[in-house]
Amino acid sequence: MQLTEANGKVPAATGLLMKGTAGAKFTILPTSDATTAPDGNLFVGMPAGGEVQVATTGFNYVFGWTDPADPGFYKVVDLLPVLPAGKAYLATTEDLNPVTSGAPFLGIEVGGETTGIANVNVNANADSSWYDLSGRRVAQPTKGLYIVNGKKVIIK
């Protein structure tokens, strides 16, 4: 996969992978201009949020990690991850990582340095669904570590 720089205007509800300098601030302004999506964009925007389905043709990947030092795109295979409004997922016609065991993973390199998560806002109106550490919703949790209402829960 090759990333291409997007310049100028991008239409609403278009998913983009953005890279910036740690600590730098930038502003993205909305536009009412009619624009077309960048050629070859594989990201699908989720303006209202919701579940990312297993692709009927092709493959869907969501961004996440099981170890913060290894962020990447995980193939949607059985558990359907829920993305909040304004996020995006990667949709391809080609299986980018045909791994048959474990969590399928397509890694990315982020300039060689690990960043962190700061200022996490917990939605007070969140549902009581259970999620694994990759952000995928879990219907029947078993042994392991899960997130419920923004809190970590261990099932022994």
DSSP file (Angstrom, degrees, kcal/mol; ACC not computed):
  #  RESIDUE AA STRUCTURE BP1 BP2  ACC     N-H-->O    O-->H-N    N-H-->O    O-->H-N    TCO  KAPPA ALPHA  PHI   PSI    X-CA   Y-CA   Z-CA
    1    1 A M              0   0    0      0, 0.0     2,-0.5     0, 0.0     0, 0.0   0.000 360.0 360.0 360.0 137.8    0.0    0.0    0.0
    2    2 A Q        -     0   0    0      2,-0.0     2,-0.3     0, 0.0     0, 0.0  -0.972 360.0-137.5-120.5 131.7    1.3    3.4   -0.8
    3    3 A L        -     0   0    0     -2,-0.5     2,-0.4     0, 0.0     0, 0.0  -0.684  16.7-159.2 -87.3 139.1    0.1    6.6    0.9
    4    4 A T        -     0   0    0     -2,-0.3     2,-0.2    36,-0.0    -2,-0.0  -0.960  22.5-113.4-120.1 135.6   -0.5    9.6   -1.3
    5    5 A E        -     0   0    0     -2,-0.4     2,-0.6     1,-0.1     0, 0.0  -0.463  24.8-145.1 -68.9 133.7   -0.6   13.2    0.0
    6    6 A A        -     0   0    0     -2,-0.2     2,-0.3     2,-0.1     4,-0.1  -0.902  21.3-175.2-101.1 120.2   -4.0   14.9   -0.2
    7    7 A N        +     0   0    0     -2,-0.6     2,-0.3     2,-0.1     0, 0.0  -0.829  45.8   3.5-113.2 152.7   -3.8   18.6   -0.9
    8    8 A G  S    S-     0   0    0     -2,-0.3     2,-0.3     2,-0.0    -2,-0.1  -0.546 109.2  -2.9  83.2-139.6   -6.5   21.1   -1.1
    9    9 A K        -     0   0    0     -2,-0.3    27,-0.2    28,-0.0    -2,-0.1  -0.680  53.1-165.1 -99.5 145.7  -10.1   20.3   -0.3
   10   10 A V        -     0   0    0     -2,-0.3    21,-0.2    25,-0.1    27,-0.1  -0.988  28.8-110.6-126.2 135.9  -11.6   16.9    0.7
   11   11 A P    >   -     0   0    0      0, 0.0     3,-1.0     0, 0.0    23,-0.1  -0.212  43.0 -87.1 -66.1 157.6  -15.3   16.2    0.6
   12   12 A A  T 3  S+     0   0    0      1,-0.2     3,-0.1    19,-0.2    33,-0.1  -0.227 111.1  24.2 -58.9 151.7  -17.2   15.7    3.8
   13   13 A A  T 3  S+     0   0    0      1,-0.2    32,-0.7    -3,-0.1     2,-0.5   0.680  86.8 136.7  63.9  22.2  -17.4   12.1    5.2
   14   14 A T  B <   -A   44   0A   0     -3,-1.0     2,-0.3    30,-0.1    -1,-0.2  -0.883  51.4-132.7 -99.1 125.4  -14.2   11.1    3.4
   15   15 A G        +     0   0    0     -2,-0.5    28,-0.4    28,-0.5     2,-0.3  -0.562  28.7 178.4 -78.5 138.9  -11.8    9.1    5.6
   16   16 A L        -     0   0    0     -2,-0.3     2,-0.6    28,-0.1    72,-0.1  -0.986  29.4-133.2-137.7 147.7   -8.1   10.1    5.6
   17   17 A L        -     0   0    0     -2,-0.3     2,-0.4    26,-0.0    26,-0.0  -0.917  33.5-161.8 -97.1 121.7   -5.0    8.9    7.4
   18   18 A M        -     0   0    0     -2,-0.6     2,-0.4     2,-0.0    -2,-0.0  -0.855  12.3-168.3-113.0 142.0   -3.3   11.9    8.8
   19   19 A K        +     0   0    0     -2,-0.4     2,-0.3     2,-0.0    -2,-0.0  -0.980  18.1 156.2-125.9 138.6    0.3   12.3   10.0
   20   20 A G        -     0   0    0     -2,-0.4     2,-0.4     4,-0.0     3,-0.0  -0.896  45.5 -78.1-149.5 178.4    1.7   15.3   11.9
   21   21 A T    >   -     0   0    0     -2,-0.3     3,-2.1     1,-0.1    -2,-0.0  -0.687  56.2-101.0 -85.1 134.1    4.4   16.4   14.3
   22   22 A A  T 3  S+     0   0    0     -2,-0.4     3,-0.1     1,-0.3    -1,-0.1  -0.306 107.1  10.4 -56.0 131.1    3.9   15.4   17.9
   23   23 A G  T 3  S+     0   0    0      1,-0.3    -1,-0.3    -3,-0.0     2,-0.1   0.235  98.7 125.1  84.4 -14.1    2.6   18.4   19.9
   24   24 A A    <   -     0   0    0     -3,-2.1     2,-0.4     1,-0.0    -1,-0.3  -0.455  51.0-142.0 -77.4 152.3    1.9   20.5   16.8
   25   25 A K        +     0   0    0     -2,-0.1     2,-0.3    -3,-0.1    -4,-0.0  -0.907  20.7 175.5-114.4 143.4   -1.6   21.9   16.2
   26   26 A F        -     0   0    0     -2,-0.4     2,-0.4     2,-0.0    -6,-0.0  -0.975  20.5-134.6-142.6 157.8   -3.4   22.2   12.9
   27   27 A T        -     0   0    0     -2,-0.3     2,-0.6     2,-0.0    -2,-0.0  -0.934   6.8-161.7-118.5 133.5   -6.9   23.3   11.9
   28   28 A I        -     0   0    0     -2,-0.4    -2,-0.0     0, 0.0     0, 0.0  -0.964  16.6-157.1-112.9 117.8   -9.2   21.6    9.5
   29   29 A L        -     0   0    0     -2,-0.6     2,-0.1     1,-0.0    -2,-0.0  -0.761  14.9-121.9 -97.8 138.4  -11.9   23.9    8.2
   30   30 A P        -     0   0    0      0, 0.0     2,-0.4     0, 0.0    -1,-0.0  -0.403  28.3-159.8 -71.2 154.4  -15.2   22.7    6.8
   31   31 A T        -     0   0    0    -21,-0.2   -19,-0.2     2,-0.1   -21,-0.0  -0.982  24.7-155.6-135.0 148.7  -16.1   23.7    3.3
   32   32 A S        +     0   0    0     -2,-0.4     2,-0.1     2,-0.1    -1,-0.1   0.416  61.3 118.3 -98.8  -0.4  -19.4   23.9    1.4
   33   33 A D  S    S-     0   0    0      1,-0.1     2,-0.6   -22,-0.0    -2,-0.1  -0.406  73.5-115.7 -66.5 140.2  -17.6   23.6   -1.9
   34   34 A A        +     0   0    0     -2,-0.1     2,-0.3   -23,-0.1    -1,-0.1  -0.681  48.8 167.5 -75.0 120.0  -18.5   20.5   -4.0
   35   35 A T        -     0   0    0     -2,-0.6     2,-0.3   -23,-0.0   -25,-0.1  -0.871  31.0-123.4-130.2 164.4  -15.3   18.5   -4.2
   36   36 A T        -     0   0    0     -2,-0.3     3,-0.1   -27,-0.2   -27,-0.0  -0.812  35.0 -99.5-107.7 152.2  -14.5   14.9   -5.3
   37   37 A A        -     0   0    0     -2,-0.3     3,-0.1   -27,-0.1    -1,-0.1  -0.322  49.9 -90.1 -65.6 149.3  -12.8   12.3   -3.2
   38   38 A P    >   -     0   0    0      0, 0.0     3,-1.5     0, 0.0    -1,-0.1  -0.315  52.8 -95.6 -58.8 142.3   -9.1   11.8   -3.8
   39   39 A D  T 3  S+     0   0    0      1,-0.2    -3,-0.0    -3,-0.1     0, 0.0  -0.333 105.8  10.9 -59.7 136.8   -8.3    9.2   -6.4
   40   40 A G  T 3  S+     0   0    0      1,-0.2     2,-0.4    -3,-0.1    -1,-0.2   0.589  81.3 162.0  74.1  11.2   -7.6    5.7   -5.0
   41   41 A N    <   -     0   0    0     -3,-1.5    -1,-0.2     1,-0.2   -26,-0.1  -0.513  18.6-174.4 -68.2 121.9   -8.7    6.6   -1.5
   42   42 A L        +     0   0    0     -2,-0.4    49,-3.0     2,-0.0     2,-0.3   0.442  50.5 103.7 -96.4  -1.8   -9.4    3.3    0.3
   43   43 A F  E     - B   0  90A   0    -28,-0.4     2,-0.6    47,-0.2   -28,-0.5  -0.648  56.9-154.3 -86.6 138.5  -10.7    4.9    3.5
   44   44 A V  E     -AB  14  89A   0     45,-3.3    45,-1.8    -2,-0.3   -30,-0.1  -0.953  16.2-136.1-112.4 117.9  -14.5    4.8    4.1
   45   45 A G  E     - B   0  88A   0    -32,-0.7    43,-0.2    -2,-0.6     3,-0.1  -0.411   6.6-154.7 -73.7 147.7  -15.8    7.6    6.4
   46   46 A M  E >   + B   0  87A   0     41,-2.9    40,-2.2     1,-0.1     3,-0.7  -0.716  18.1 172.9-119.9  77.1  -18.3    6.9    9.1
   47   47 A P  T 3  S+     0   0    0      0, 0.0    -1,-0.1     0, 0.0   -34,-0.1   0.838  85.7  29.8 -58.1 -34.3  -20.0   10.2    9.6
   48   48 A A  T 3  S-     0   0    0      1,-0.2    37,-0.4    37,-0.2    -2,-0.0   0.467 107.5-133.9-102.5  -2.7  -22.6    8.7   12.0
   49   49 A G    <   +     0   0    0     -3,-0.7     2,-0.2    35,-0.4    -1,-0.2  -0.157  43.1 134.9  74.7-178.2  -20.4    6.0   13.5
   50   50 A G  E     -F   83   0B   0     33,-2.6    33,-2.9    -4,-0.1     2,-0.2  -0.785  54.1 -25.8 131.8-173.4  -21.5    2.4   13.9
   51   51 A E  E     -F   82   0B   0     -2,-0.2     2,-0.7    31,-0.2    31,-0.2  -0.481  48.5-135.7 -75.7 141.4  -20.4   -1.2   13.3
   52   52 A V        -     0   0    0     29,-2.7     2,-0.1    -2,-0.2     3,-0.1  -0.894  30.0-144.4 -94.3 117.7  -17.9   -2.0   10.6
   53   53 A Q        -     0   0    0     -2,-0.7     2,-0.3    27,-0.1    23,-0.1  -0.359  21.9 -95.8 -81.3 158.4  -19.2   -5.1    8.9
   54   54 A V        -     0   0    0     24,-0.1    -1,-0.1     1,-0.1    23,-0.1  -0.615  55.1-107.1 -67.0 131.0  -17.3   -8.0    7.5
   55   55 A A        -     0   0    0     21,-0.3     3,-0.2    -2,-0.3     5,-0.1  -0.379  20.6-155.4 -66.6 136.8  -16.9   -7.2    3.8
   56   56 A T  S    S+     0   0    0      1,-0.3     2,-0.4    -2,-0.1    -1,-0.1   0.816  92.2  21.2 -79.9 -32.6  -19.1   -9.2    1.4
   57   57 A T  S    S-     0   0    0     35,-0.0    -1,-0.3    -3,-0.0     2,-0.2  -0.987 131.0  -4.7-131.5 125.3  -16.6   -8.5   -1.4
   58   58 A G  S    S-     0   0    0     -2,-0.4     2,-0.3    35,-0.2    35,-0.3  -0.608  91.7 -67.7  92.7-156.7  -13.1   -7.5   -0.5
   59   59 A F  E     -C   92   0A   0     33,-3.1    33,-3.0    -2,-0.2     2,-0.4  -0.996  29.9-148.9-143.9 140.4  -11.8   -6.9    3.0
   60   60 A N  E     -C   91   0A   0     16,-0.4    16,-3.0    -2,-0.3     2,-0.4  -0.916  14.3-170.7-112.0 139.8  -12.3   -4.3    5.8
   61   61 A Y  E     -CD  90  75A   0     29,-3.0    29,-2.7    -2,-0.4     2,-0.3  -0.977   5.9-158.6-128.8 141.7   -9.6   -3.2    8.3
   62   62 A V  E     - D   0  74A   0     12,-2.6    12,-3.4    -2,-0.4     2,-0.3  -0.920  24.9-113.8-117.9 148.4   -9.9   -1.0   11.4
   63   63 A F  E     + D   0  73A   0     25,-0.4     2,-0.3    -2,-0.3    10,-0.2  -0.589  61.8 103.0 -80.7 138.5   -7.1    0.8   13.1
   64   64 A G  E     - D   0  72A   0      8,-2.8     8,-2.4    -2,-0.3     2,-0.3  -0.959  48.1-125.7 178.7-164.1   -6.1   -0.3   16.6
   65   65 A W        -     0   0    0     68,-0.4    70,-0.0    -2,-0.3     9,-0.0  -0.971  17.2-155.8-163.7 152.6   -3.5   -2.2   18.5
   66   66 A T  S    S+     0   0    0      4,-0.4    -1,-0.1     1,-0.4    68,-0.0   0.584 103.9  31.1 -98.7 -21.6   -3.0   -5.0   21.0
   67   67 A D  S >  S-     0   0    0      3,-0.4     3,-3.0    -3,-0.1    -1,-0.4  -0.987  81.9-137.0-133.2 122.8    0.3   -3.4   22.0
   68   68 A P  T 3  S+     0   0    0      0, 0.0    47,-0.3     0, 0.0    -1,-0.1   0.716 104.8  62.5 -55.0 -20.6    0.6    0.4   21.8
   69   69 A A  T 3  S+     0   0    0      1,-0.2    -4,-0.0    45,-0.1     0, 0.0   0.633 104.6  50.0 -78.0 -12.3    4.0    0.0   20.3
   70   70 A D  S <  S+     0   0    0     -3,-3.0    -4,-0.4    39,-0.1    -3,-0.4  -0.562  73.0 173.7-125.3  67.7    2.5   -1.9   17.3
   71   71 A P        +     0   0    0      0, 0.0    37,-1.4     0, 0.0     2,-0.3  -0.412  20.8 126.6 -71.3 153.3   -0.4    0.2   15.9
   72   72 A G  E     -DE  64 107A   0     -8,-2.4    -8,-2.8    35,-0.2     2,-0.5  -0.985  57.9 -66.7-180.0-173.2   -1.9   -1.1   12.7
   73   73 A F  E     -DE  63 106A   0     33,-3.0    33,-2.5    -2,-0.3     2,-0.4  -0.878  39.4-155.9-103.7 126.3   -5.0   -2.2   10.8
   74   74 A Y  E     -DE  62 105A   0    -12,-3.4   -12,-2.6    -2,-0.5    31,-0.2  -0.848  21.4-117.3-103.7 135.6   -6.8   -5.3   11.9
   75   75 A K  E     -D   61   0A   0     29,-0.9     2,-0.7    -2,-0.4   -14,-0.3  -0.499  23.9-124.6 -71.1 135.3   -9.0   -7.3    9.5
   76   76 A V        +     0   0    0    -16,-3.0   -16,-0.4    -2,-0.2   -21,-0.3  -0.733  51.7 146.5 -80.2 112.6  -12.7   -7.4   10.4
   77   77 A V  S    S-     0   0    0     -2,-0.7    -1,-0.2     2,-0.3     3,-0.1   0.739  71.8 -22.9-120.7 -40.0  -13.4  -11.2   10.5
   78   78 A D  S    S+     0   0    0      1,-0.4     2,-0.4   -25,-0.0   -24,-0.1   0.517 115.8  66.9-141.3 -53.4  -16.0  -12.0   13.1
   79   79 A L  S    S-     0   0    0      1,-0.1    -1,-0.4   -26,-0.1    -2,-0.3  -0.656  78.2-134.7 -77.3 130.8  -16.3   -9.5   16.0
   80   80 A L        -     0   0    0     -2,-0.4    57,-1.0    57,-0.2   -27,-0.1  -0.767  16.0-142.2 -93.0 110.7  -17.7   -6.3   14.5
   81   81 A P  B     -G  136   0C   0      0, 0.0   -29,-2.7     0, 0.0     2,-0.5  -0.364   9.1-136.5 -69.8 150.0  -15.9   -3.2   15.8
   82   82 A V  E     -F   51   0B   0     53,-1.1   -31,-0.2   -31,-0.2   -33,-0.0  -0.938  16.5-161.3-109.6 122.3  -17.9   -0.1   16.5
   83   83 A L  E     -F   50   0B   0    -33,-2.9   -33,-2.6    -2,-0.5     3,-0.1  -0.837  17.9-123.4-102.2 139.6  -16.4    3.2   15.3
   84   84 A P    >   -     0   0    0      0, 0.0     3,-1.5     0, 0.0   -35,-0.4  -0.324  47.4 -73.4 -72.7 164.2  -17.5    6.5   16.8
   85   85 A A  T 3  S+     0   0    0    -37,-0.4   -37,-0.2     1,-0.2     3,-0.1  -0.262 119.3  29.7 -56.9 140.9  -18.8    9.2   14.5
   86   86 A G  T 3  S+     0   0    0    -40,-2.2    -1,-0.2     1,-0.3     2,-0.1   0.439  95.6 111.3  89.0   0.3  -16.2   10.9   12.3
   87   87 A K  E <   -B   46   0A   0     -3,-1.5   -41,-2.9   -41,-0.7    -1,-0.3  -0.434  50.0-150.4 -98.1 177.0  -13.9    7.9   12.1
   88   88 A A  E     -B   45   0A   0    -43,-0.2   -25,-0.4    -2,-0.1     2,-0.3  -0.949   4.6-149.6-144.3 161.7  -13.0    5.8    9.1
   89   89 A Y  E     -B   44   0A   0    -45,-1.8   -45,-3.3    -2,-0.3     2,-0.5  -0.880  26.8-108.5-129.2 166.2  -12.0    2.2    8.2
   90   90 A L  E     -BC  43  61A   0    -29,-2.7   -29,-3.0    -2,-0.3     2,-0.5  -0.833  30.2-170.3 -98.9 126.1   -9.9    0.8    5.4
   91   91 A A  E     + C   0  60A   0    -49,-3.0     2,-0.3    -2,-0.5   -31,-0.2  -0.975  11.4 170.6-119.8 124.9  -11.7   -1.1    2.6
   92   92 A T  E     - C   0  59A   0    -33,-3.0   -33,-3.1    -2,-0.5   -35,-0.0  -0.888  39.0-143.9-129.6 160.2   -9.8   -3.1    0.0
   93   93 A T  S    S+     0   0    0     -2,-0.3     2,-0.4   -35,-0.3   -35,-0.2   0.527  89.7  67.0 -93.5  -9.8  -10.5   -5.6   -2.7
   94   94 A E  S    S-     0   0    0    -35,-0.1     2,-0.9   -36,-0.0   -35,-0.1  -0.902  89.5-118.3-114.9 139.0   -7.2   -7.4   -1.9
   95   95 A D        -     0   0    0     -2,-0.4    -2,-0.0     1,-0.2   -35,-0.0  -0.662  28.1-170.0 -75.1 107.6   -6.4   -9.3    1.2
   96   96 A L  S    S+     0   0    0     -2,-0.9    -1,-0.2     1,-0.3     9,-0.0   0.668  79.0  22.1 -76.4 -17.1   -3.5   -7.3    2.5
   97   97 A N        -     0   0    0      2,-0.1     2,-2.3     9,-0.1    -1,-0.3  -0.613  66.2-170.2-151.3  85.6   -2.6   -9.8    5.2
   98   98 A P        +     0   0    0      0, 0.0     2,-0.3     0, 0.0    -3,-0.0  -0.232  28.2 157.4 -78.1  53.8   -3.9  -13.4    4.6
   99   99 A V        -     0   0    0     -2,-2.3    -2,-0.1     1,-0.1     3,-0.0  -0.595  27.4-164.2 -77.2 137.5   -3.0  -14.6    8.1
  100  100 A T        +     0   0    0     -2,-0.3     2,-0.4     1,-0.1    -1,-0.1   0.607  66.6  49.3-101.7 -12.2   -5.0  -17.7    9.1
  101  101 A S  S    S+     0   0    0      2,-0.1    -1,-0.1     0, 0.0     2,-0.0  -0.954 101.7   0.7-128.9 149.4   -4.4  -17.7   12.9
  102  102 A G  S    S-     0   0    0     -2,-0.4    -3,-0.0     2,-0.1     0, 0.0  -0.251 111.8 -24.8  75.2-167.3   -4.7  -15.1   15.5
  103  103 A A  S    S-     0   0    0      1,-0.0    -2,-0.1   -29,-0.0    -3,-0.1  -0.713  70.5-124.2 -83.0 113.8   -5.7  -11.5   14.9
  104  104 A P        -     0   0    0      0, 0.0   -29,-0.9     0, 0.0     2,-0.4  -0.346  37.7-169.3 -58.2 136.7   -4.9  -10.6   11.3
  105  105 A F  E     -E   74   0A   0    -31,-0.2     2,-0.5    -8,-0.1   -31,-0.2  -0.993  29.2-169.9-141.3 133.2   -2.7   -7.5   11.3
  106  106 A L  E     -E   73   0A   0    -33,-2.5   -33,-3.0    -2,-0.4    -9,-0.1  -0.944  30.1-151.4-119.9 104.9   -1.4   -5.0    8.8
  107  107 A G  E     -E   72   0A   0     -2,-0.5     2,-0.3   -35,-0.2   -35,-0.2  -0.308  10.2-160.8 -81.1 158.4    1.2   -2.9   10.6
  108  108 A I        -     0   0    0    -37,-1.4     2,-0.5    -2,-0.1    -2,-0.0  -0.968  16.1-130.2-132.8 152.4    2.3    0.6    9.9
  109  109 A E        -     0   0    0     -2,-0.3     2,-0.6   -39,-0.1   -39,-0.1  -0.898  13.1-162.3-104.2 129.6    5.4    2.5   10.9
  110  110 A V    >   -     0   0    0     -2,-0.5     3,-1.4     3,-0.0    -1,-0.0  -0.624  64.6 -67.6-113.4  71.1    4.9    5.8   12.6
  111  111 A G  T 3  S-     0   0    0     -2,-0.6     3,-0.1     1,-0.3    -2,-0.0   0.643  82.7 -78.6  60.5  16.4    8.3    7.5   12.3
  112  112 A G  T 3  S+     0   0    0      1,-0.2     2,-0.4     0, 0.0    -1,-0.3   0.440 106.8  97.6  77.9  -1.6   10.0    5.1   14.6
  113  113 A E  S <  S-     0   0    0     -3,-1.4     2,-0.4     0, 0.0    -1,-0.2  -0.958  70.0-125.1-125.7 144.0    8.8    6.6   17.8
  114  114 A T        -     0   0    0     -2,-0.4     2,-0.2    -3,-0.1   -45,-0.1  -0.646  24.0-162.4 -84.6 135.5    5.9    5.6   20.0
  115  115 A T        -     0   0    0     -2,-0.4     2,-0.2   -47,-0.3    -5,-0.0  -0.499  11.4-133.4-103.8-179.3    3.3    8.2   20.8
  116  116 A G        -     0   0    0     -2,-0.2     2,-0.5     2,-0.0    -1,-0.0  -0.706  13.2-108.0-128.6 179.4    0.7    8.0   23.6
  117  117 A I        +     0   0    0     -2,-0.2     2,-0.3     3,-0.0     3,-0.2  -0.957  40.9 173.8-111.8 126.8   -2.9    8.6   24.3
  118  118 A A        +     0   0    0     -2,-0.5    -2,-0.0     1,-0.2     0, 0.0  -0.930  52.2  18.9-132.1 156.4   -3.8   11.6   26.3
  119  119 A N        -     0   0    0     -2,-0.3     2,-0.4     1,-0.2    -1,-0.2   0.923  70.0-168.8  54.5  54.5   -7.0   13.4   27.4
  120  120 A V        -     0   0    0     -3,-0.2     2,-0.6     1,-0.0    -1,-0.2  -0.626   8.1-150.1 -76.1 127.0   -9.4   10.4   26.9
  121  121 A N        -     0   0    0     -2,-0.4     2,-0.5     2,-0.0    29,-0.0  -0.882   4.1-148.7-100.9 123.6  -13.0   11.6   27.2
  122  122 A V        -     0   0    0     -2,-0.6     2,-0.6    27,-0.0     3,-0.0  -0.802  17.1-127.2 -93.3 128.7  -15.4    9.1   28.4
  123  123 A N    >   -     0   0    0     -2,-0.5     3,-1.8     1,-0.2    -1,-0.0  -0.641  11.7-156.2 -76.4 115.0  -18.9    9.4   27.0
  124  124 A A  T 3  S+     0   0    0     -2,-0.6    -1,-0.2     1,-0.3    -2,-0.0   0.738  94.6  53.7 -64.6 -22.0  -21.3    9.5   30.0
  125  125 A N  T 3  S+     0   0    0     -3,-0.0    -1,-0.3     2,-0.0    -2,-0.1   0.191  82.2 137.9 -96.3  16.4  -24.1    8.3   27.7
  126  126 A A    <   -     0   0    0     -3,-1.8     2,-0.0     1,-0.1    -4,-0.0  -0.214  55.3-115.3 -63.7 151.1  -22.1    5.3   26.5
  127  127 A D        -     0   0    0      1,-0.1    22,-0.5     3,-0.0    -1,-0.1  -0.272  24.5-111.8 -77.3 173.5  -23.9    2.0   26.2
  128  128 A S        +     0   0    0     20,-0.1    -1,-0.1    21,-0.1     2,-0.0  -0.007  66.9 139.5 -98.2  30.4  -22.9   -0.9   28.4
  129  129 A S        -     0   0    0      1,-0.1    20,-0.6    19,-0.0     2,-0.4  -0.346  52.0-121.8 -69.8 155.0  -21.5   -3.0   25.5
  130  130 A W  E     -HI 138 148D   0      8,-0.6     8,-3.1    18,-0.1     2,-0.3  -0.815  29.0-172.2-100.0 140.0  -18.3   -4.9   26.1
  131  131 A Y  E     -HI 137 147D   0     16,-1.7    16,-2.6    -2,-0.4     6,-0.2  -0.972  18.0-131.9-131.7 145.3  -15.2   -4.3   23.9
  132  132 A D    >   -     0   0    0      4,-2.5     3,-2.0    -2,-0.3    14,-0.1  -0.307  45.4 -89.2 -83.6-179.9  -11.8   -6.0   23.6
  133  133 A L  T 3  S+     0   0    0     12,-0.4   -68,-0.4     1,-0.3    -1,-0.1   0.590 127.0  60.3 -71.3  -8.3   -8.6   -4.0   23.7
  134  134 A S  T 3  S-     0   0    0      2,-0.1    -1,-0.3   -70,-0.1   -60,-0.1   0.406 119.9-107.4 -93.5   0.6   -8.8   -3.6   19.9
  135  135 A G  S <  S+     0   0    0     -3,-2.0   -53,-1.1     1,-0.3     2,-0.4   0.582  73.0 141.7  86.2  10.1  -12.1   -1.8   20.2
  136  136 A R  B     -G   81   0C   0    -55,-0.2    -4,-2.5     1,-0.1    -1,-0.3  -0.705  55.7-116.0 -87.7 135.5  -14.1   -4.7   18.8
  137  137 A R  E     -H  131   0D   0    -57,-1.0     2,-0.5    -2,-0.4    -6,-0.3  -0.481  26.5-150.4 -71.2 138.8  -17.5   -5.3   20.4
  138  138 A V  E     -H  130   0D   0     -8,-3.1    -8,-0.6    -2,-0.2    -1,-0.0  -0.951  12.5-168.9-115.5 124.1  -17.8   -8.6   22.2
  139  139 A A  S    S+     0   0    0     -2,-0.5    -1,-0.2     1,-0.3    -9,-0.0   0.927  85.7  21.0 -76.9 -46.4  -21.2  -10.3   22.5
  140  140 A Q  S    S-     0   0    0    -10,-0.0    -1,-0.3     0, 0.0     2,-0.0  -0.808  82.5-153.2-125.6  88.2  -20.2  -13.0   25.0
  141  141 A P        +     0   0    0      0, 0.0     2,-0.1     0, 0.0     3,-0.1  -0.331  16.9 178.5 -64.0 141.1  -17.1  -12.1   27.0
  142  142 A T        -     0   0    0      1,-0.3    13,-0.2    13,-0.1     0, 0.0  -0.297  51.2 -26.0-117.0-154.6  -14.9  -14.9   28.3
  143  143 A K  S    S+     0   0    0     -2,-0.1    -1,-0.3    13,-0.1     2,-0.3  -0.317 100.3  63.3 -58.1 139.2  -11.7  -14.8   30.3
  144  144 A G  E    S- J   0 155D   0     11,-2.4    11,-2.9    -3,-0.1     2,-0.5  -0.874  85.4 -51.6 142.8-172.6   -9.7  -11.7   29.6
  145  145 A L  E     + J   0 154D   0     -2,-0.3   -12,-0.4     9,-0.2     2,-0.3  -0.893  53.7 170.1-106.7 129.4   -9.5   -7.9   29.8
  146  146 A Y  E     - J   0 153D   0      7,-2.8     7,-2.9    -2,-0.5     2,-0.5  -0.853  31.6-123.8-133.9 166.2  -12.4   -5.8   28.4
  147  147 A I  E     +IJ 131 152D   0    -16,-2.6   -16,-1.7    -2,-0.3     2,-0.4  -0.974  29.4 172.8-114.7 126.3  -13.6   -2.3   28.4
  148  148 A V  E >  S-IJ 130 151D   0      3,-2.8     3,-1.9    -2,-0.5   -18,-0.1  -0.991  72.7 -13.5-134.4 124.2  -17.1   -1.6   29.7
  149  149 A N  T 3  S-     0   0    0    -20,-0.6    -1,-0.1   -22,-0.5     3,-0.1   0.868 129.4 -54.4  50.9  40.2  -18.5    2.0   30.1
  150  150 A G  T 3  S+     0   0    0      1,-0.2     2,-0.3   -29,-0.0    -1,-0.3   0.539 117.6 108.6  76.4   7.0  -14.9    3.3   29.7
  151  151 A K  E <  S-J  148   0D   0     -3,-1.9    -3,-2.8     2,-0.0     2,-0.3  -0.903  71.5-115.2-119.2 147.4  -13.5    1.1   32.5
  152  152 A K  E     -J  147   0D   0     -2,-0.3     2,-0.4    -5,-0.2    -5,-0.2  -0.609  32.4-172.0 -77.9 135.1  -11.2   -1.9   32.4
  153  153 A V  E     -J  146   0D   0     -7,-2.9    -7,-2.8    -2,-0.3     2,-0.5  -0.998   9.7-154.3-130.7 130.9  -12.8   -5.2   33.5
  154  154 A I  E     -J  145   0D   0     -2,-0.4     2,-0.6    -9,-0.2    -9,-0.2  -0.909   2.7-161.2-106.6 129.8  -11.0   -8.4   34.1
  155  155 A I  E      J  144   0D   0    -11,-2.9   -11,-2.4    -2,-0.5   -13,-0.1  -0.953 360.0 360.0-108.1 121.6  -12.9  -11.7   33.8
  156  156 A K              0   0    0     -2,-0.6   -13,-0.1   -13,-0.2    -1,-0.1   0.430 360.0 360.0 -96.9 360.0  -11.0  -14.6   35.5
